[in-house]
Amino acid sequence: MKKQKTKFVLAEATLDEVNRQLKINAFIIALLVVILSRNIMIFIRESSFFYGFLIAVMFLLLFLIIKGRRLLKTRKQALVK
């Protein structure tokens, strides 16, 4: 039988899984910042409502991702102790 891939559950995560999630999280944050800066430059040039809305949504996503990263770091500290 094939083992089914399980979802990431923070309460049951090992230190290796948390570290992997932190690396993925850092990559996503960097990617989001690059896309966000590009959209800000386009918004300044064109002053479009669409890009303004997109920037607001991306700031919200960035905030949520950073908040999740804090939870991952807290879990990592608990596992290290």
MDAnalysis code that builds the backbone (N, CA, C; Angstrom):
import MDAnalysis as mda
import numpy as np

u = mda.Universe.empty(243, n_residues=81, atom_resindex=np.repeat(np.arange(81), 3), trajectory=True)
u.add_TopologyAttr("name", ["N", "CA", "C"] * 81)
u.add_TopologyAttr("resid", np.arange(1, 82))
u.add_TopologyAttr("resname", ["MET", "LYS", "LYS", "GLN", "LYS", "THR", "LYS", "PHE", "VAL", "LEU", "ALA", "GLU", "ALA", "THR", "LEU", "ASP", "GLU", "VAL", "ASN", "ARG", "GLN", "LEU", "LYS", "ILE", "ASN", "ALA", "PHE", "ILE", "ILE", "ALA", "LEU", "LEU", "VAL", "VAL", "ILE", "LEU", "SER", "ARG", "ASN", "ILE", "MET", "ILE", "PHE", "ILE", "ARG", "GLU", "SER", "SER", "PHE", "PHE", "TYR", "GLY", "PHE", "LEU", "ILE", "ALA", "VAL", "MET", "PHE", "LEU", "LEU", "LEU", "PHE", "LEU", "ILE", "ILE", "LYS", "GLY", "ARG", "ARG", "LEU", "LEU", "LYS", "THR", "ARG", "LYS", "GLN", "ALA", "LEU", "VAL", "LYS"])
u.atoms.positions = np.array([
    [0.826, -1.194, 0.000],
    [0.000, 0.000, 0.000],
    [0.868, 1.255, 0.000],
    [0.376, 2.248, -0.626],
    [1.075, 3.519, -0.688],
    [0.721, 4.361, 0.526],
    [1.746, 4.939, 1.148],
    [1.496, 5.785, 2.311],
    [0.959, 7.135, 1.840],
    [-0.160, 7.537, 2.412],
    [-0.786, 8.791, 2.018],
    [-0.077, 9.954, 2.694],
    [0.197, 10.994, 1.937],
    [0.878, 12.166, 2.478],
    [-0.080, 12.923, 3.400],
    [0.400, 13.229, 4.597],
    [-0.437, 13.920, 5.571],
    [-0.186, 15.413, 5.522],
    [-1.126, 16.161, 6.052],
    [-0.979, 17.610, 6.122],
    [-0.004, 17.971, 7.222],
    [0.537, 19.174, 7.143],
    [1.425, 19.679, 8.181],
    [0.570, 20.121, 9.360],
    [0.813, 19.516, 10.521],
    [0.104, 19.872, 11.743],
    [1.143, 20.398, 12.718],
    [1.017, 21.650, 13.092],
    [2.041, 22.300, 13.910],
    [2.201, 21.631, 15.266],
    [1.119, 21.189, 15.876],
    [1.197, 20.588, 17.208],
    [1.951, 19.261, 17.195],
    [1.953, 18.562, 16.057],
    [2.608, 17.263, 15.959],
    [3.917, 17.319, 15.172],
    [4.380, 18.496, 14.834],
    [5.533, 18.631, 13.952],
    [6.841, 18.371, 14.693],
    [7.765, 17.776, 13.957],
    [9.105, 17.580, 14.492],
    [9.947, 18.801, 14.158],
    [11.153, 18.836, 14.710],
    [12.039, 19.978, 14.464],
    [12.406, 20.092, 12.990],
    [12.628, 18.964, 12.321],
    [12.961, 18.993, 10.891],
    [11.805, 19.546, 10.053],
    [10.586, 19.150, 10.398],
    [9.420, 19.648, 9.652],
    [9.232, 21.144, 9.860],
    [9.444, 21.605, 11.087],
    [9.313, 23.042, 11.371],
    [10.374, 23.819, 10.613],
    [11.613, 23.308, 10.600],
    [12.681, 23.984, 9.857],
    [12.378, 24.049, 8.367],
    [11.821, 22.960, 7.834],
    [11.455, 22.951, 6.410],
    [10.364, 23.976, 6.120],
    [9.373, 24.054, 7.002],
    [8.303, 25.033, 6.824],
    [8.835, 26.461, 6.937],
    [9.803, 26.690, 7.824],
    [10.398, 28.026, 7.948],
    [11.146, 28.417, 6.670],
    [11.833, 27.462, 6.054],
    [12.528, 27.744, 4.789],
    [11.533, 28.078, 3.681],
    [10.468, 27.300, 3.596],
    [9.431, 27.566, 2.592],
    [8.796, 28.930, 2.848],
    [8.547, 29.217, 4.116],
    [7.942, 30.479, 4.508],
    [8.829, 31.662, 4.125],
    [10.140, 31.537, 4.348],
    [11.076, 32.609, 3.993],
    [11.087, 32.839, 2.479],
    [11.037, 31.755, 1.708],
    [11.000, 31.874, 0.251],
    [9.730, 32.587, -0.206],
    [8.601, 32.226, 0.367],
    [7.324, 32.848, 0.004],
    [7.327, 34.330, 0.363],
    [7.878, 34.677, 1.524],
    [7.943, 36.092, 1.919],
    [8.809, 36.875, 0.935],
    [9.960, 36.328, 0.572],
    [10.845, 37.015, -0.377],
    [10.157, 37.192, -1.728],
    [9.491, 36.152, -2.188],
    [8.772, 36.229, -3.463],
    [7.658, 37.268, -3.406],
    [6.923, 37.286, -2.310],
    [5.833, 38.241, -2.145],
    [6.338, 39.673, -2.099],
    [7.480, 39.900, -1.464],
    [8.053, 41.248, -1.395],
    [8.482, 41.722, -2.781],
    [9.069, 40.828, -3.564],
    [9.486, 41.196, -4.934],
    [8.267, 41.554, -5.777],
    [7.238, 40.733, -5.728],
    [6.026, 41.001, -6.515],
    [5.343, 42.276, -6.018],
    [5.327, 42.460, -4.700],
    [4.716, 43.651, -4.131],
    [5.437, 44.919, -4.571],
    [6.765, 44.897, -4.560],
    [7.514, 46.090, -4.996],
    [7.271, 46.376, -6.474],
    [7.170, 45.328, -7.271],
    [6.867, 45.520, -8.705],
    [5.486, 46.149, -8.884],
    [4.509, 45.666, -8.129],
    [3.161, 46.223, -8.232],
    [3.097, 47.667, -7.739],
    [3.878, 47.991, -6.726],
    [3.916, 49.374, -6.237],
    [4.487, 50.299, -7.309],
    [5.536, 49.840, -8.002],
    [6.108, 50.665, -9.075],
    [5.097, 50.865, -10.204],
    [4.366, 49.831, -10.562],
    [3.348, 49.961, -11.609],
    [2.235, 50.891, -11.141],
    [1.837, 50.778, -9.862],
    [0.783, 51.634, -9.324],
    [1.199, 53.106, -9.354],
    [2.444, 53.380, -9.013],
    [2.927, 54.762, -9.031],
    [2.904, 55.311, -10.458],
    [3.271, 54.476, -11.415],
    [3.321, 54.923, -12.808],
    [1.929, 55.110, -13.400],
    [1.032, 54.137, -13.174],
    [-0.270, 54.167, -13.832],
    [-1.405, 54.667, -12.951],
    [-1.227, 54.618, -11.643],
    [-2.244, 55.033, -10.673],
    [-3.577, 54.328, -10.940],
    [-3.493, 53.002, -11.049],
    [-4.655, 52.177, -11.363],
    [-5.301, 51.651, -10.079],
    [-6.636, 51.608, -10.076],
    [-7.362, 51.066, -8.923],
    [-7.044, 49.591, -8.729],
    [-6.923, 48.850, -9.812],
    [-6.641, 47.414, -9.729],
    [-5.335, 47.147, -8.993],
    [-4.280, 47.875, -9.340],
    [-2.995, 47.668, -8.676],
    [-3.038, 48.150, -7.229],
    [-3.797, 49.177, -6.955],
    [-3.970, 49.627, -5.568],
    [-4.638, 48.554, -4.722],
    [-5.683, 47.939, -5.271],
    [-6.370, 46.853, -4.571],
    [-5.452, 45.648, -4.403],
    [-4.690, 45.331, -5.445],
    [-3.762, 44.214, -5.396],
    [-2.688, 44.434, -4.337],
    [-2.206, 45.658, -4.213],
    [-1.209, 45.983, -3.190],
    [-1.794, 45.792, -1.798],
    [-3.028, 46.229, -1.591],
    [-3.670, 46.069, -0.282],
    [-3.826, 44.587, 0.068],
    [-4.230, 43.767, -0.894],
    [-4.383, 42.333, -0.659],
    [-3.025, 41.703, -0.357],
    [-2.004, 42.115, -1.067],
    [-0.676, 41.547, -0.849],
    [-0.117, 41.947, 0.513],
    [-0.382, 43.161, 0.969],
    [0.035, 43.556, 2.320],
    [-0.669, 42.691, 3.362],
    [-1.934, 42.389, 3.144],
    [-2.667, 41.524, 4.060],
    [-2.058, 40.118, 4.080],
    [-1.758, 39.574, 2.908],
    [-1.129, 38.257, 2.840],
    [0.235, 38.252, 3.505],
    [1.001, 39.303, 3.284],
    [2.323, 39.408, 3.909],
    [2.199, 39.437, 5.422],
    [1.227, 40.171, 5.936],
    [0.988, 40.236, 7.376],
    [0.644, 38.856, 7.929],
    [-0.243, 38.123, 7.241],
    [-0.645, 36.795, 7.702],
    [0.511, 35.796, 7.642],
    [1.324, 35.881, 6.618],
    [2.462, 34.974, 6.489],
    [3.490, 35.250, 7.580],
    [3.738, 36.517, 7.872],
    [4.682, 36.857, 8.942],
    [4.150, 36.398, 10.295],
    [2.859, 36.523, 10.496],
    [2.250, 36.042, 11.732],
    [2.409, 34.522, 11.863],
    [2.223, 33.806, 10.782],
    [2.432, 32.360, 10.777],
    [3.879, 31.995, 11.040],
    [4.791, 32.804, 10.524],
    [6.217, 32.566, 10.763],
    [6.549, 32.707, 12.238],
    [5.922, 33.673, 12.896],
    [6.139, 33.822, 14.341],
    [5.686, 32.572, 15.092],
    [4.550, 31.999, 14.683],
    [4.081, 30.768, 15.315],
    [5.067, 29.621, 15.090],
    [5.608, 29.522, 13.885],
    [6.588, 28.484, 13.598],
    [7.848, 28.654, 14.440],
    [8.301, 29.887, 14.597],
    [9.497, 30.135, 15.412],
    [9.238, 29.794, 16.876],
    [8.044, 30.106, 17.356],
    [7.690, 29.764, 18.731],
    [7.694, 28.258, 18.923],
    [7.148, 27.528, 17.959],
    [7.130, 26.066, 18.035],
    [8.541, 25.512, 17.980],
    [9.398, 26.109, 17.161],
    [10.781, 25.662, 17.058],
    [11.496, 25.848, 18.392],
    [11.276, 26.977, 19.040],
    [11.899, 27.218, 20.345],
    [11.416, 26.192, 21.369],
    [10.138, 25.836, 21.308],
    [9.595, 24.837, 22.243],
    [10.205, 23.457, 21.979],
    [10.455, 23.137, 20.727],
    [11.039, 21.838, 20.400],
    [12.508, 21.752, 20.773],
    [13.198, 22.881, 20.681],
    [14.623, 22.895, 21.010],
    [14.847, 22.695, 22.499],
    [13.939, 23.206, 23.328],
    [14.091, 23.086, 24.791],
    [13.940, 21.696, 25.286],
])
